[in-house]
């Protein structure tokens, strides 16, 4: 094999590697963006401050991006998908390996919101320092209730996971 054929062979190999790397990055971005939005629904059902998952995800994203990304112009482009992946994994593990014992919490409603345009009526309850929304079906239901009843489990990392939420009147 002469030098010209070696260069052509090397260029084809680099193109294959580049193509495969591009598909893996596209897959990582797709999974990461899906995980980023999935983490919002997991966050809504977990009594945890936003600082811990976001801060941990940011550190994870920066470290992994620094290790695997050789082109520093695109260093921060991987951080958002990696934050989403980290946050979703942490919140999912906390929820999936939660204690099987259900705990019922009866919390006082601190705010009531009526239906407005496309938003459904809901009430806001407070547990410790966390506020969570409980949806209602009608404005009349929101007006007549005074408590929110939550069924929760203690998660693997000690953060409560909401399994069921209901509005009750007394």
C-alpha positions as CSV (number, residue, x, y, z in Angstrom):
1,X,0.0,0.0,0.0
2,X,1.6,3.3,-1.0
3,X,1.3,6.6,0.9
4,X,-1.6,7.9,-1.1
5,X,-3.7,4.8,-0.4
6,X,-2.7,5.0,3.3
7,X,-3.9,8.7,3.4
8,X,-7.2,7.8,1.7
9,X,-7.7,4.8,4.1
10,X,-6.9,7.0,7.1
11,X,-9.3,9.7,5.9
12,X,-12.1,7.2,5.4
13,X,-11.5,5.8,8.9
14,X,-11.6,9.3,10.4
15,X,-14.9,10.0,8.6
16,X,-16.4,6.8,9.9
17,X,-15.3,7.6,13.5
18,X,-16.6,11.2,13.1
19,X,-20.0,9.9,11.7
20,X,-20.3,7.5,14.6
21,X,-19.4,10.1,17.2
22,X,-21.9,12.5,15.6
23,X,-24.7,9.9,16.0
24,X,-23.7,9.2,19.6
25,X,-23.7,13.0,20.4
26,X,-27.1,13.4,18.7
27,X,-28.4,10.5,20.8
28,X,-26.9,12.0,24.0
29,X,-28.6,15.3,23.2
30,X,-31.9,13.7,22.6
31,X,-31.8,11.6,25.8
32,X,-30.5,14.6,27.7
33,X,-33.2,17.0,26.6
34,X,-35.9,14.4,27.2
35,X,-34.4,13.8,30.7
36,X,-34.2,17.5,31.3
37,X,-38.0,17.9,30.8
38,X,-38.8,14.6,32.6
39,X,-36.9,15.9,35.6
40,X,-39.5,18.7,36.0
41,X,-42.3,16.2,36.5
42,X,-40.2,14.2,38.9
43,X,-39.3,17.4,40.8
44,X,-43.0,18.4,41.2
45,X,-43.6,15.1,43.0
46,X,-40.6,15.2,45.3
47,X,-40.1,17.4,48.4
48,X,-36.6,18.6,47.6
49,X,-35.1,22.1,47.0
50,X,-34.0,22.9,43.4
51,X,-30.4,23.7,44.5
52,X,-29.3,20.1,45.2
53,X,-30.3,18.5,41.9
54,X,-29.4,21.5,39.8
55,X,-26.1,22.1,41.6
56,X,-25.2,18.4,41.4
57,X,-26.2,18.2,37.8
58,X,-24.2,21.3,37.0
59,X,-21.0,19.9,38.6
60,X,-21.6,16.5,36.9
61,X,-22.2,18.2,33.5
62,X,-19.1,20.3,33.8
63,X,-16.8,17.4,34.9
64,X,-18.1,15.0,32.3
65,X,-18.0,17.6,29.5
66,X,-14.4,18.5,30.5
67,X,-13.3,14.8,30.4
68,X,-15.0,13.8,27.1
69,X,-15.0,17.0,25.1
70,X,-11.7,17.8,23.5
71,X,-13.0,20.9,21.5
72,X,-13.4,23.6,24.1
73,X,-15.6,25.8,21.9
74,X,-18.4,23.3,22.5
75,X,-17.6,22.7,26.1
76,X,-20.8,24.1,27.6
77,X,-23.0,22.6,24.9
78,X,-23.0,19.2,26.7
79,X,-23.8,20.6,30.1
80,X,-27.6,21.1,29.7
81,X,-28.3,17.5,28.6
82,X,-25.9,16.1,31.3
83,X,-27.7,18.2,33.9
84,X,-31.0,16.7,32.8
85,X,-29.6,13.1,32.8
86,X,-28.1,13.5,36.3
87,X,-31.2,15.1,37.8
88,X,-33.5,12.6,36.3
89,X,-31.4,9.7,37.5
90,X,-31.1,11.1,41.1
91,X,-34.8,11.8,41.4
92,X,-35.9,8.5,39.7
93,X,-33.6,6.5,42.1
94,X,-35.0,8.4,45.1
95,X,-38.6,7.6,43.9
96,X,-38.1,4.0,42.7
97,X,-36.3,2.8,45.8
98,X,-38.7,4.7,48.2
99,X,-39.9,3.1,51.4
100,X,-43.0,1.0,50.9
101,X,-44.8,2.5,53.9
102,X,-47.3,5.2,53.0
103,X,-47.6,8.3,55.1
104,X,-50.7,10.4,55.0
105,X,-50.1,14.2,55.5
106,X,-52.9,16.6,56.0
107,X,-51.7,20.1,55.2
108,X,-53.6,23.4,55.3
109,X,-54.2,25.2,52.0
110,X,-52.3,28.5,51.9
111,X,-53.6,29.8,48.5
112,X,-56.4,29.1,46.1
113,X,-56.4,29.8,42.4
114,X,-59.4,29.8,40.1
115,X,-59.5,28.8,36.5
116,X,-58.0,31.4,34.3
117,X,-57.8,31.0,30.5
118,X,-56.1,27.6,30.0
119,X,-55.0,27.0,33.6
120,X,-57.0,24.7,35.8
121,X,-58.1,25.7,39.3
122,X,-55.7,24.6,42.0
123,X,-54.8,25.0,45.6
124,X,-51.3,25.4,47.1
125,X,-50.3,23.5,50.2
126,X,-47.1,23.9,52.2
127,X,-45.1,21.0,53.7
128,X,-42.0,22.1,55.6
129,X,-40.5,24.7,53.3
130,X,-41.9,23.3,50.1
131,X,-45.0,24.5,48.3
132,X,-46.9,22.1,45.9
133,X,-50.0,22.5,43.7
134,X,-53.0,20.3,44.0
135,X,-55.3,20.5,40.9
136,X,-59.1,20.8,41.3
137,X,-61.8,20.0,38.8
138,X,-63.9,23.2,39.2
139,X,-63.7,26.6,40.9
140,X,-66.4,25.5,43.3
141,X,-64.3,22.6,44.5
142,X,-61.4,25.0,45.2
143,X,-63.6,27.3,47.1
144,X,-65.1,24.5,49.3
145,X,-61.9,22.8,50.4
146,X,-59.7,23.6,53.3
147,X,-57.0,20.9,53.4
148,X,-54.8,18.9,51.1
149,X,-54.2,15.3,51.8
150,X,-50.9,13.9,50.5
151,X,-49.9,10.2,50.4
152,X,-46.1,10.2,50.5
153,X,-43.2,7.7,50.8
154,X,-39.7,8.5,52.2
155,X,-37.3,8.2,49.2
156,X,-34.0,6.4,49.2
157,X,-32.1,9.7,49.7
158,X,-34.5,10.8,52.5
159,X,-36.7,13.1,50.3
160,X,-40.4,12.5,50.4
161,X,-42.1,11.4,47.2
162,X,-45.7,12.3,46.6
163,X,-47.8,9.3,45.5
164,X,-51.3,10.8,45.7
165,X,-52.7,14.2,46.4
166,X,-56.3,15.1,47.1
167,X,-58.3,18.2,48.2
168,X,-60.7,17.6,51.1
169,X,-63.2,19.8,52.9
170,X,-63.8,19.7,56.6
